[in-house]
Amino acid sequence: MDRAQLASFLRTRRAALQPEDVGLPRGPRRRTGGLRREEVATLSGMSTDYYSRLEQQRGPRPSEQMLAALARGLRLSRTERDHLFQLAGHAVPHRTVRADHVNPGMMRILDRMHDTPAQVVNHLGETLAQTAPAVALLGDETRHTGLARSAHHRWFTDPTARRLHPVEDHQTRSRQLVAHLHASYTRDGRGSRAAALVDDLLARSPEFAQLWREHPVPAGSCPPKRFLHPEVGALELHCQTLVDPDESQTLLVFTAVPGTESDEKLRLLSVLGGQLV
């Protein structure tokens, strides 16, 4: 671990970020450019004291989990993230976990959508980041661990995962999820994380196994999605998507037709943020 270089790298990347880049107000009393230490700590999910000690060359060697959190908080690119790991004395993360690191461009867009349900998901159906309204609408999908991180896996193994959708929509959604996982498996091949999901689901879910044998392919269109929210009731929403250039991540944005009842309910959820879940 190169403490001096790690501290210098963190300081330069913190100084390069502006409050507007991460969805924070600049405020009238900000005298210097860049983010404050406490802001980076909050964005990275760690204490200000812990982060400050890293910049002051007094902190312990960060774990890989802490480094990944710092990379997300500082909106580092893939190359910058790899450099951060090397400075801390860790091996560079294998490229197969690339989809766990939110693309900086995606993160900058998400930061500006604080009043809209939006989230970044990878090609395995794992939610990497959510706005507060998205948490209010869908629940905190980033809390899951293991194979359950994948919405595809939860849909076929956890009955509670289907509660947000009308029963009459379940068959269509099942086919859509299998089609998406089929595409990921075809791209990544045997030995991949997609293959691990498929193998587990084939063993645990007869419904999944039947659909898998039919080789469904993703549909070209995205029809409105219906939700049954426990607090505001039924909603019909459109899901707009923005796909990362390497197709490993997608930004999902949920909207409603202006003036409709669903629009009013979505506005309520946007105001309440994550307080309903």
C-alpha angles and dihedrals in degrees: 000000000000102000096183096049092042091053092047092048092051092049094050094048092047090051091049093058120083122206089245090058091065100034097261126134115249095219127203096266099056105118100178135042123253131041128307120243092248090054093054090047091053093047089050096046097242137109120276089234092056093049093044091054090054091055090046093051090243102103130102121258105284117238121237088256091055091048091051089051091050091049090054094044093050092043092235122184120236092264093047091048091052090050090051091054091049093050089053091052097252129127115258109264112259113258091241088076091053090112090063092066113076112232107249091231091053090049093052090053092047091050090060094053098070092137097046132073103249137143142174117236130179128226091272093059094255115145110227101177137003138189117235092254089053089054089050091051102039106014126246101312094175093069096076123101136201119004089340089074086081116083086208090060096044092050093061099035107033117057091200089065090072098052094093092060130066113254091239089061096051097090093051093047091048091055092047093052093048090049092053093047090047089056092049092048092050091052098043100035133196118342092031129118088252089058091051090054092048094048092050094047093047088056097044108034124052088188091057092045092053093049092044091058089055092061097222118196127213115269118244094227133056112219121200114287123226122215134187104208116195092224108033101024128220121012133178110206138176118226115215116194136205114192122208114241092251090046093234095115137035131197110218118200120187118209138166132214107269115256096020127120089250089055091054092049092048090052089053091052091048090054095047094045113184095345094102096061 
